[in-house]
Each structure stands twice: as structure tokens, then as C-alpha cells.
Amino acid sequence: MPNFSQLGVLKVVILIIQAVELIELQILNNIVGLFGNPIDGLGER
């Protein structure tokens, strides 16, 4: 049944994309946390 296998691959690809986006957001947050956001982060330290 190629339809089911294609759906499975599609679900896996979507999960991988979502995981990569979450990891990228965490990395961006870590970079912003390290260097400080010049607009928002001045008064929070």
C-alpha cells in the first residue's frame, strides 16, 4: 500500500521539521540570552 507508506514518510518529515524549528528557536534564544537583547534585555540583568 504505497499511500500508507507515503503518509508515514510525510508524518515523519513533518515531525522532523517541527523538531528542527524547536531546536532553532532554542538556539536563537540562547544566543539572545548570551549577548543580551539591546532593546529588551537591558533592565532585566
FENNORRA-V761670 format. One record per helix or strand. SS is the DSSP state (~ for helix, > for strand). FROM is the first residue (numbers start at 1). LEN is the number of residues. If there is no record, write none. Layout:
SS_FROM_LEN / SS_FROM_LEN
This chain:
~_2_34
